Amino acid sequence: MKFMFDPQRDNVPNKPYHEDGNIQYYSVKERKARRALKSDPVVKEAINGFMNLFSQSGPPSNRVVQKDEYIRIFTKIAEALYHGSQRDPDELAKWVKDDFESDS
């Protein structure tokens, strides 16, 4: 069974996480742009909406995320994490679906 983040499959490039950044994103301009995202209303709304999916109160039966919504959200996260890797979005969705099914 494949998991979304399989160390044997996903260890490319083979270097520590802290060395895997793209230095062009650490310019003053790029760092300011990232900081500005913290106060962007669209970004804040998206993050709050995402967090609300997983932080409902009450009994566990009230804290269920439907399978389709889980796959949609986590596929987007995987696409962001694998950005630039030329991974097939359908393959990412399959990994997320497999993860969901193995955890259910």
N, C-alpha and C positions, 0 to 999 in steps of 0.2 A: 504494500500500500504506500502511495506517495503522500507526503504531507506538504503543506504549503511552503514551509521553509525547511528543506531537507539539507543538512550540512554536507552530505556527500554530493548532492546535485548542485547546490547553490554556492559553493565555495569558489566563486569566480568573481573578480580576481582573487588569487590566494594571498591575501594580506590582512592584517588586523583591521577591524572596523574603523578605528581612529586614523588610519592611513589611507582610507578608501575615498576620501573627499576629492572634489574637483576644485583646485585652488582658485579658479576663476570666480567661484561663488563666494570668496572671502574678501573681495575688494570692499572698500568703504561703501561704494554705491550699492552693491548687492546686500551687504549687511544691513544698511539702512532700509532697503526695500523689504527685507525679511522682518525687521522690527516693526515696520509700518503695518504688516499683516496682523499684528496683535490687536490693533485698534480698528481694523477694517470691519464695518458692520456685516458685510456678506460672509466674511470668514468666520466672524464670531457666531453668526446665526447658524452656519453650517456645522461648526464644532458643537454648539449647544444642542442642535438637533440630533447629531450623532450621539452625544453623551446621554441625551434623554432616552434614546433607544435602549440603553443598557443600565440606566440608573433609576428605574421605576421602583417605587416602594411597595410594600405590602408583601403578600405571600408569593412564593416562587412561581405559582401559576400565573401571576400578574406580570412577571418579568420575562416573558417569553418573546423572543424575536422570531418572526416567521422565517422559514427557510429561504424563501426568495429574497426577502429583504436582507438577511444575513449575507447571502451570496453576492447580492448587488453591492452592498456597502464594502465588504471585505475584498471584493474583486477590485474596487476602486482604490482601496488602500494598497493592495498588491501592485496595481499598475503604477501607483506613485512610488512605491519602494523599488520597483524594477524599472523605473523610467530610464529610457536610453539603452536598455539591455536587449532590445529587439525580441523580447518574449512575446509570444502569441497571446492576445487577450483571452481567447477561448481556452488556452492551456491554463492560464492563471485562474479563470473561473472554475475549471475542472479541479484544480488543486484546492480551491476554497470549498467547493462542493464535497470533495473527498474528506477534507478536514471536518466539515460539518457532520457528515455521515459517520465518521469514525468517533466523533465526540458525542453523538446522540445516543 
